[in-house]
C-alpha cells in the first residue's frame, strides 16, 4: 500500500487509470467533504472488495459520476433533480432512479436507484477524464468513525487498499443526502 500526494498521483494517473480499468483496484481518495474509499463502480469484484473491507453486506454505495451528462444518460432526471444537479459539484449525494444498469449490480443491490456525487474537488476532474463512475463511500468499518486523517485510518482498512491519495487532515463531514426519487427529502448525517 502506497501513500501518494496529489502531485505523485497526477504523475502516475495514466498507470492508475489502467489499473482501475483492468484490475480490482481499491483506493482511498480525498473529496470536498471527507476521505472516500472507492473503485471502478463497473467492476463487480472491486466493489465486493470494498464490501468486505467495510463489513457492509448489502447497503448501497454511492458513486462519483464522471459528469452531469453521465447523470442525464443513466438516471431519471425530473424537475427537482435538475435543480439539485445545478448545485453540483458540491457536498451533496443525490439519490436518483436509474434508467438501466449503469454500475455493477452490487453497488446498490436490489435497487433501481443510485446515490450520485460530484465533489467540488480536483479528484472529480480525474473521474471525468477517465469516464468511469467511482464508488464513493466513507472510509470506515460500517458504523464506525470515518477517516479524517492518516492517523485515524483503521489499520485493517489501510492494509487492504492498494493506495491512498492523501492531502492532509479533512475538516468536513459526510455529504448531505438528497433523495429525489419522489418528493425531495434531505437527510442530514
Order of alpha helices (4+ residues) and beta strands (2+ residues): beta-alpha-alpha-beta-beta-alpha-beta-alpha-alpha-beta-beta-alpha-beta-alpha-beta-beta-beta
